[in-house]
Amino acid sequence: MVKTDSRISTFSNSKMADPSFATSGGSNGLAQAEQVRVISRDEHEAAAASLAEAFRYDEVAQYFVKTPDTETWTLDQKWEVHLQIMRCIVLAHCISGLALTYYRMPPGKNMDGQKTMLLSGLSELNKQLSEEGNCRFIEFMQLLHQTKTEVLGKYDENSWYLVYIGTRKEARGQGYARMLIDHVTRQADAEGYMCYLESSDGKNPAIYQRFGFTTVQSIKLTRGSKPVELDIMVRHPGSREASCDARTIAHHGQTAETA
């Protein structure tokens, strides 16, 4: 994606190499020149703008900027911090090799590696977040990393991690997100890899289930006035029998919380 286009879905993945977008060549949506392609590091700001808009009202996104110590902040100030978080996250995926029309990372690499955190600006977010917002962001990053490691176990480094999937409001219902998920799940099936994601919207698990994902656990961010819950979902490779028993990763009914 070369510009901030209203017809763009983006997602992030932690296996292999690249951030990505589903783009359309014209106003007729997917009818014209549909494609899933790798984006470059130079495009990360446009990608971040699309993700920031897609997640503008998301509970997790609000969790970092809607805190007791930001009550005097203007909406513009909160938006800029939200946008900067997305810029850093997208750039981290580009640096670590996560960008197609979705983001993906090479086996054994993570967005929270020291070098990636430094180069992407993630390590500097504490200067823009409020004190409480910074505590919540650390809580978020640590909880996600810990949960993914525990759920996937030995399969963690050989899995596709769908970090962000988002479509601008005006472009929803046209099949862009479906195109992205189809693309990555087909490749994961071909390689025999599992897929993993966290869903912060209660409506989304039913959608992901259509692509073969199963909810195995829930986690909660607990520093706010009310907990923010995320559903942990996994998908076994569909082109052959799963290489591990589902019971080794399914933790139905369990909830991981942080203090």
Disulfide bonds with the S-S distance in Angstrom:
none
